Amino acid sequence: MFKPSESGVMTRSRKGWRSRVAANDRRRSPTSAANLPAKTPAALHLHDKQSERDYRELPIDKVGVRGLRFPIQVRDKERTVQNTVATIGLFVDLPKEFKGTHMSRFIEVLNAHGNVIHVENLTDILHAMQARFRAATSRLEMEFPYFMVKQAPVTKLESVIDYVARFDASACGRKVDFVLTVKANVTTLCPCSKAIAAYGAHNQRGGVTVQIRSRKSVWIEDLIRIIESSASSELYALLKRQDEKAVTERAYEHPVFVEDLVRNVAVKLKAHPDVTWYKVEAENQESIHNHNAYACIEKR
């Protein structure tokens, strides 16, 4: 039954209108029983699979995260500090009774030491991982590009050239071990080729990897100098013609086999007052063979 409203528009009776509105509200209301989410407890318990017991009775030596990119600062001999980006790995040991480890905790430990890692706080990070995971051992690996400004030999024009550096640090209890690795490319000229050829001698680019332990910190730049001075010639990013002439002639005057290269580096590392252990590897990308030449020498 309709009756006129004050505006003259016909409406339902008050009782019928209220019933219809109530029914529509029940259908549309977001708080109706049909629309309410299932009730959840105030603190939802999530099962921790990693902490379950493992019955295979096999401890894991090294478990963690690898391939993490993170900003770091390293000491620069010429400019005090250098900002770069490292690829990082973080690891701990896992006792035989645990099924797994909590990977997110590695990232928590890393970020707890600030947005930028300093070389000086590596020990703090190692001990923090031991405490966070209740682990006997912790390990950190960090590889990054390292840059130096070099002058061409004749024109003295400056250019930036990159190297690879790496830190491998580990803690067992309170004892910390640290290995510094530096990789640099060089030129080597074959002594045999020079001795038997009537015209010139073949040369190639060689890659040298040096690893050391030391009593005190050793500059990355100093290891680069040792590597480059042991080869036929060092490399440059920028060379003009007169520079190229000088580099080519220097290589011709200082031929080295791959065996000579690792021995030359080892002799200089052996004489360094702070180096306690070293390993030197060299690999030449041969220019006239379909294989590479390789040599390695390690202090026992």
C-alpha positions in Angstrom: 0.0 0.0 0.0 1.5 3.4 -1.0 0.8 6.7 0.5 2.1 10.2 -0.5 5.2 11.5 1.2 5.7 15.1 2.1 7.2 15.7 -1.3 4.2 14.1 -3.0 6.2 10.9 -4.0 4.4 7.7 -3.4 6.3 5.4 -0.9 5.6 2.1 0.9 4.1 2.2 4.3 6.6 2.7 7.1 6.5 -0.9 8.2 7.0 -2.3 4.7 9.8 0.2 3.9 11.7 -0.7 7.0 11.4 -4.4 6.3 12.7 -4.0 2.8 15.7 -1.8 3.9 16.6 -4.2 6.6 16.6 -7.1 4.1 18.8 -5.2 1.6 21.2 -4.1 4.3 21.7 -7.7 5.4 22.5 -8.7 1.8 24.9 -5.8 1.2 26.6 -5.4 4.6 30.3 -6.3 4.6 29.9 -7.3 8.2 27.3 -9.9 7.6 28.1 -13.4 8.7 28.5 -14.6 5.1 31.1 -11.9 4.4 33.1 -12.2 7.7 36.5 -13.9 7.4 37.2 -17.0 9.5 38.2 -16.1 13.0 41.9 -16.3 13.7 43.6 -16.5 17.0 45.4 -13.3 18.2 48.8 -15.0 17.8 48.8 -17.6 14.9 51.3 -20.4 15.5 53.3 -21.3 12.4 55.1 -24.6 12.5 58.9 -24.4 12.5 60.0 -27.2 10.1 63.7 -26.2 10.3 63.9 -27.0 14.0 62.5 -30.5 13.6 64.8 -33.3 14.5 66.6 -35.0 11.6 67.2 -38.7 12.0 69.9 -39.3 9.3 72.6 -38.4 11.9 74.6 -36.4 9.3 76.0 -32.9 10.4 76.4 -30.3 7.6 79.7 -28.5 7.4 78.5 -25.4 5.7 74.9 -24.1 5.1 73.6 -20.6 4.4 73.1 -18.1 1.6 75.2 -17.3 -1.4 75.0 -14.8 -4.3 73.8 -11.9 -2.1 74.9 -8.4 -3.5 75.6 -5.8 -0.9 77.4 -2.4 -0.7 80.8 -2.4 1.0 83.7 -0.1 1.8 87.3 -1.2 1.5 90.5 0.5 2.4 92.1 2.3 -0.5 95.9 3.0 -0.2 95.6 6.1 -2.3 92.2 7.5 -1.4 91.6 6.2 2.1 88.4 4.3 1.3 86.7 2.9 -1.8 83.0 2.1 -2.2 82.1 -0.9 -4.2 79.5 -3.8 -4.4 80.3 -7.3 -3.2 78.8 -10.7 -3.9 78.5 -12.2 -0.5 78.1 -15.7 1.0 77.2 -16.3 4.7 77.4 -19.8 6.3 77.3 -21.7 9.5 77.7 -25.4 10.5 74.5 -27.4 11.2 74.5 -30.1 13.9 73.2 -33.5 12.9 70.1 -33.3 15.0 68.6 -30.3 13.2 66.7 -30.6 9.9 67.5 -27.1 8.6 68.6 -23.6 9.3 66.7 -20.3 9.2 68.0 -18.5 6.1 66.3 -15.2 6.9 68.5 -14.8 10.0 71.7 -14.5 7.8 70.2 -11.4 6.2 69.1 -10.0 9.6 72.7 -10.4 10.9 74.1 -8.7 7.8 71.7 -5.7 7.9 72.2 -5.3 11.6 75.7 -4.0 10.9 74.5 -1.1 8.8 73.8 -0.4 5.2 77.5 -0.6 4.3 79.9 -3.4 5.5 83.4 -2.3 6.6 86.3 -4.7 6.4 87.0 -3.9 10.0 83.7 -5.4 11.2 83.9 -8.8 9.5 84.9 -10.4 12.8 81.8 -8.9 14.5 79.6 -10.4 11.7 81.2 -13.8 12.2 80.6 -13.8 15.9 77.1 -12.5 15.5 76.3 -15.4 13.2 77.6 -17.9 15.7 75.4 -16.3 18.4 72.3 -16.0 16.3 72.5 -19.7 15.1 74.2 -21.1 18.2 76.8 -22.4 15.8 80.4 -23.6 16.5 81.7 -22.1 13.2 80.7 -19.3 10.8 82.0 -18.3 7.4 81.8 -15.2 5.2 82.9 -14.9 1.6 83.0 -11.6 -0.2 84.1 -10.9 -3.8 84.1 -7.5 -5.4 85.6 -5.4 -8.2 88.5 -3.1 -7.1 89.6 -0.1 -9.1 92.9 1.6 -9.6 93.9 4.7 -11.6 96.9 3.9 -13.8 99.2 6.1 -15.9 100.2 5.1 -19.4 104.0 4.5 -19.4 105.0 7.3 -21.8 102.1 9.8 -22.2 101.2 9.5 -18.5 97.5 9.6 -19.5 95.3 8.3 -16.6 92.7 5.6 -16.9 90.8 3.4 -14.5 91.4 -0.3 -14.6 89.5 -3.0 -12.6 90.7 -6.0 -10.6 89.0 -8.7 -8.5 89.5 -9.0 -4.8 88.0 -11.5 -2.4 87.8 -11.9 1.4 87.3 -15.4 3.0 86.8 -15.1 6.7 85.8 -17.9 9.2 85.4 -18.2 12.9 85.8 -21.4 14.9 84.9 -20.6 18.5 86.8 -17.3 19.0 89.6 -18.1 16.6 89.3 -16.2 13.3 91.0 -17.0 10.0 91.2 -14.5 7.1 92.4 -15.1 3.5 92.9 -12.2 1.0 92.6 -13.1 -2.7 93.6 -10.8 -5.5 93.2 -11.5 -9.3 95.0 -9.5 -11.9 95.6 -9.9 -15.7 99.0 -9.5 -17.2 100.9 -10.0 -20.5 103.4 -12.9 -20.8 105.8 -13.4 -23.8 107.0 -16.9 -24.5 110.8 -17.3 -24.0 110.9 -20.3 -26.3 109.2 -18.5 -29.1 111.6 -15.6 -28.7 114.6 -17.9 -28.8 113.6 -19.9 -31.9 111.7 -17.4 -34.1 113.4 -15.1 -36.6 110.6 -12.6 -36.3 109.2 -11.6 -32.9 107.6 -14.0 -30.4 104.1 -14.9 -29.4 102.5 -13.5 -26.3 99.2 -13.9 -24.5 97.1 -12.5 -21.7 97.6 -14.3 -18.4 95.4 -14.4 -15.3 97.1 -14.5 -11.9 95.4 -15.4 -8.6 97.2 -14.7 -5.3 95.9 -15.8 -2.0 97.6 -14.9 1.3 97.3 -15.1 5.1 99.2 -12.4 6.9 100.2 -11.2 10.4 99.0 -7.7 9.6 96.8 -6.2 6.9 98.3 -6.2 3.4 97.2 -3.6 0.9 95.3 -4.9 -2.2 97.4 -2.5 -4.3 100.7 -4.1 -3.0 99.6 -7.5 -4.1 98.6 -6.1 -7.5 102.1 -4.5 -7.9 103.7 -7.8 -7.0 101.7 -9.6 -9.7 102.2 -7.1 -12.4 106.0 -6.7 -11.8 106.4 -10.5 -12.1 105.1 -10.6 -15.7 106.4 -9.6 -19.1 104.2 -6.5 -18.9 101.2 -5.1 -17.0 97.9 -4.2 -18.7 96.4 -0.7 -19.2 93.0 0.6 -20.0 94.3 3.5 -22.1 97.4 3.4 -24.4 98.4 5.8 -27.2 100.8 4.7 -29.9 104.0 5.6 -28.1 102.6 3.8 -25.0 101.9 0.7 -27.0 105.4 0.7 -28.4 106.9 0.9 -24.9 104.6 -1.9 -23.6 105.4 -4.2 -26.5 109.1 -3.7 -26.3 109.1 -4.2 -22.5 107.3 -7.5 -22.9 109.8 -8.6 -25.5 112.6 -7.8 -23.2 111.1 -9.7 -20.2 109.9 -13.1 -21.5 108.4 -15.4 -18.9 106.9 -18.9 -19.0 103.8 -19.5 -16.8 106.2 -21.3 -14.5 108.4 -18.2 -14.3 105.4 -16.1 -13.5 104.3 -18.1 -10.4 107.8 -18.4 -9.1 108.5 -14.6 -9.5 105.4 -13.9 -7.5 106.2 -16.5 -4.9 109.7 -15.1 -4.3 108.3 -11.7 -3.6 105.6 -13.0 -1.3 108.2 -15.1 0.6 110.2 -12.0 1.2 107.2 -10.0 2.5 107.6 -9.6 6.3 103.9 -9.9 7.0 102.8 -12.8 4.7 102.6 -16.1 6.5 101.1 -18.3 3.8 100.5 -17.9 0.1 99.1 -19.7 -3.0 99.8 -18.4 -6.5 98.1 -19.6 -9.6 98.6 -18.5 -13.2 96.8 -19.4 -16.4 97.9 -18.2 -19.8 95.3 -18.0 -22.7 97.7 -19.3 -25.3 97.7 -17.4 -28.6 99.1 -20.2 -30.8 97.7 -23.3 -29.0 94.2 -24.5 -28.5 94.7 -24.9 -24.8 95.8 -22.8 -21.8 99.0 -23.1 -19.9 98.7 -23.3 -16.1 101.0 -23.4 -13.0 100.4 -23.3 -9.2 102.7 -22.9 -6.2 101.8 -22.9 -2.6 103.7 -22.3 0.6 103.5 -25.4 2.8 
